[in-house]
Amino acid sequence: MEAPLDEKYLKGLALLKERQYKDALEILRPYRNINTAICYLSLDYNASALDVLKDLKQTPEVLYLQAVALLRREEKESAAKLLMASIEADADMSFKAALDPEMEPLMEECGLL
């Protein structure tokens, strides 16, 4: 008997937390939410992450994740705009970005470091 969807989703979140990204993605893919996007990013599937993120409410967190994906695709100008929008929406996002080594060059380029 198949487990209810909510139990599957919780299993997917547990796998994500355990950094078992491929297994988590198999469960979370149909949900197309921020956790699905995080799985894609964790596997460096940046185009797939962007595809999910574009359909989500543009919260500071979603904007930040879009900036990460675009930076990885070497779309620095677009990434910088989204990073700045994320920080404008929530100043705490600058602290998150400052702690992310991947974002450090972009933070410097934007004059935030």
C-alpha positions in Angstrom: 0.0 0.0 0.0 1.3 3.4 -1.0 2.0 6.0 1.8 -0.2 9.1 1.8 1.3 12.1 0.0 2.0 14.0 3.2 4.1 11.2 4.6 6.0 11.0 1.3 6.6 14.7 1.4 7.9 14.5 4.9 10.2 11.6 3.9 11.5 13.8 1.0 12.2 16.6 3.5 14.0 14.2 5.8 16.2 13.0 2.8 16.9 16.7 1.9 18.0 17.4 5.5 20.2 14.3 5.3 21.7 15.7 2.1 20.5 12.7 0.1 19.5 15.0 -2.7 18.8 12.6 -5.5 16.5 10.5 -3.4 14.9 13.6 -2.0 14.3 15.0 -5.5 12.6 11.8 -6.6 10.0 12.5 -3.9 9.8 16.3 -4.0 9.9 16.8 -7.8 6.1 16.7 -8.2 5.5 19.3 -5.5 7.5 22.1 -7.4 8.1 24.2 -4.3 11.1 25.8 -2.7 12.3 22.5 -1.3 12.2 21.0 -4.9 14.3 24.0 -6.0 16.8 23.5 -3.2 17.2 19.9 -4.3 17.8 20.9 -7.8 20.4 23.6 -6.7 22.1 21.1 -4.4 22.6 18.8 -7.4 23.7 21.8 -9.6 20.6 21.5 -11.8 20.3 25.2 -12.0 18.0 25.5 -15.0 15.6 23.1 -13.4 15.8 25.1 -10.1 15.0 28.3 -12.0 12.1 26.7 -13.8 10.5 25.9 -10.4 11.5 29.2 -8.7 9.9 31.3 -11.5 6.5 29.9 -10.6 6.7 30.6 -6.9 5.8 33.7 -5.0 8.8 36.0 -5.2 9.7 36.0 -1.5 13.2 37.2 -0.4 14.3 33.6 -0.1 13.0 32.7 -3.6 14.8 35.8 -5.1 18.0 34.8 -3.3 17.9 31.2 -4.7 17.2 32.6 -8.2 20.3 34.8 -7.7 22.4 31.7 -6.8 21.2 29.8 -9.8 21.8 32.7 -12.2 25.3 33.3 -10.7 26.1 29.7 -11.4 25.0 30.1 -15.0 27.3 33.2 -15.2 24.4 35.6 -15.5 26.0 38.0 -13.1 23.9 41.1 -13.9 20.6 39.3 -13.5 21.9 37.6 -10.4 23.0 40.9 -8.9 19.5 42.4 -9.5 17.8 39.5 -7.8 20.2 39.6 -4.9 19.6 43.3 -4.4 15.8 42.7 -4.6 16.1 40.0 -2.0 18.0 42.2 0.3 15.6 45.2 -0.3 12.7 42.9 0.6 14.4 41.6 3.7 17.6 43.1 5.1 18.5 39.8 6.8 19.2 38.3 3.4 22.4 40.3 3.3 23.7 38.3 6.3 22.7 35.1 4.6 24.6 36.1 1.5 27.6 37.3 3.4 27.9 33.8 5.0 27.7 32.1 1.6 31.1 31.7 0.0 29.5 31.2 -3.4 27.9 34.7 -3.2 30.9 36.6 -1.8 32.1 37.8 -5.3 28.6 39.0 -6.1 28.3 40.7 -2.8 31.6 42.5 -3.4 30.5 43.5 -6.9 27.3 44.9 -5.5 29.2 46.9 -2.9 27.7 44.9 0.0 31.1 43.7 1.5 
